[in-house]
Amino acid sequence: MPPLSAAEVADWRARLPRAFARTPAGRAAAGAGWSFFLLWLGLLLWWFDFSPARIANGLFGQQGVLTILRLMIPPSPGEQADQIFQGLGESVAMAFLGTVMAALVAIPLGVLGAANVVANRVLHFLVRRVFDTFRGVDVLIWALAYVRAVGLGPLAGVLAIFTADLFVLAKLFAEAIENADPKVAEGVRATGAGRLLVVRFGLVPEVMPVMLAQALYFFESNTRSAAILGVVGAGGIGLQIAERIRVRLWDEVLFIILMILLVVAAIDFASARIRVRLIGPR
């Protein structure tokens, strides 16, 4: 291979990562940064008591993960299969009802949070900050609050999903409205329509397929979340899982997990087909 010319060497040096072109002071600063990162990582591992002996005991001990996996096989519905399928149906119903309620209420909130609809920047800023504040609260926190407020059962789960999804969907809907083609709204406005009619006939129909696709995705995600909400008493299949883990019926736990995976896969398949019909293939 012939040697590279001076121009080619300069070109290759220009393509090298910036880390190779740092000055000695820059390399020292980078080394100090990496040293701090490794020190912080080591402190966290020490704080949480990570040790090879503890991990090995958790994997291979008498009550370790491998022992539990052996007890899970073969999966079995047990003697109360009707309760399992009832809990699955309850979880799907909770996810569906909570998602539908959140999506319906999020549409007007999303309109209020769109900058191309609300001209007042102060109002737009305040609405967006409300979205950011409430969407930072996890659905499990809402579930615990609603269990305390309305008692155990699926109602608390539905309200938790509704509240957790409402402000996230509102933010997504607002961004979808902001990204809409302004020409449609301008055409409606040119007919003499007011602001409300422009939003109704110029913006909402254009972004409605995107909103429906996002709501379908949240329904799929909430089906998994609803399976966890039962652990804290908010109804659904999670209660069945918690009870069987408590009495160590691991074969029934695996059966429930497989049923959840099948239900989520079926919902994902149906949602994907509906999304293709609404917004076309990717």
LINVENKA-V536985 format. One record per backbone hydrogen bond with DSSP energy under -0.5 kcal/mol. CO is the residue of the C=O (numbers start at 1). NH is the residue of the N-H. Records with the same first field share a line. If there is no record, write none. Layout:
BEGIN
CO->NH, NH
END
This chain:
BEGIN
5->9
6->10
7->11
8->12
9->13
10->14
11->15
12->16
13->16
17->20, 21
18->21
19->22
23->27
24->28
25->29
26->30
27->31
28->32
29->33
30->34
31->35
32->36
33->37
34->38
35->39
36->40
37->41
38->42
39->43
40->44
41->45
42->46
43->47
44->48
45->50
46->49
49->51
51->55
52->56
53->57
54->58
55->59
56->60
57->61
58->65
59->66
61->64
64->68
65->69
66->70
67->71
68->72
69->73
70->73
77->80
80->83, 84
81->85
82->86
83->87
84->88
85->89
86->90
87->91, 237
88->92
89->93
90->94
91->95
92->96
93->97
94->98
95->99
96->100
97->101
98->102
99->103
100->104
101->105
102->106
103->107
104->108
105->109
106->110
107->111
108->112
109->113
111->114
114->117, 118
117->119
119->121
120->124
121->125
122->126
123->127
124->128
125->129
126->130
127->131
128->132
129->133
130->134
131->135
133->136
134->137
136->138
138->142
139->143
140->144
141->145
142->146
143->147
144->148
145->149
146->150, 151
147->151
153->156, 157
154->158
155->159
156->160
157->161
158->162
159->163
160->164
161->165
162->166
163->167
164->168
165->169
166->170
167->171
168->172
169->173
170->174
171->175
172->176
173->177
174->178
175->179
177->180
181->184, 185
182->186
183->187
184->188
185->189
186->190
187->191
188->191, 193
189->192
194->198
195->199
196->200
197->201
198->202, 203
199->203, 204
200->205
203->207
204->208
207->211
208->212
209->213
210->214
211->215
212->216
213->217
214->218
215->219
216->220
217->221
218->222
219->223
220->224
221->225
222->226
223->227
224->228
225->228, 229
226->230, 238
228->231, 232
229->232, 234
230->233
233->153
236->239, 240
237->241
238->242
239->243
240->244
241->245
242->246
243->247
244->249
245->248
248->250
249->253
250->254
251->76, 255
252->256
253->257
254->258
255->259
256->260
257->261
258->262
259->263
260->264
261->265
262->266
263->267
264->268
265->269
266->270
267->271
268->272
269->273
270->274
271->275
272->276
273->277
274->278
275->279
276->280
END
